[in-house]
Amino acid sequence: MSVLNTVEPSLALDACRACSTVWFDGPTYDALPQLAFENSNSIALEATEIIAMERLKELKQREQAEREQARKKKRLHRGSDPGKDDAQVR
């Protein structure tokens, strides 16, 4: 087993030359800075998600408009029933 030392950030990492493995103990891992990076795959996935959310929003709006039209048609259809007299329609 070997110990690797780094300067920035100051870390001591354990390593095995035979299997080319480096590992962190708990406190060393916790001392690592939080890094966030994006690669081309994550950007494409994010774009796909944005497009899907927009399409879902449009679909919900279209369904809402269709429900409103169906309600209006239903009201008009009930109001134009020839079997009802004017008192029942109002």
Residue, then its C-alpha position, 0 to 999 in steps of 0.5 A: m500500500s502507498v500513500l499519495n499526498t496532494v497539495e490543493p486540496s490537502l489530501a492523503l489518499d491510500a493506493c494499491r500499486a498492484c491493482s491500481t486502486v485509490w480509495f478514500d477514507g470517510p474524513t478524506y472523502d468528506a473533505l473533497p470539494q463538491l464538483a459539478f460538471e456537465n458532459s454532452n450526454s447530460i446536456a442532451l438529456e436536459a434538453t430532452e426533459i425541457i422539450a418533454m415538459e413543454r409538450l406536456k404543458e401544451l397537451k394539458q392546455r389542449e385537453q383543458a380547451e377540449r373539455e371546455q368546448a365539450r361542456k359548451k356543446k353539451r349546454l348548447h345541445r341541452g338548450s336546443d332540445p325540441g322536446k323541452d318548452d321554454a320554461q324548462v330551458r331557462 
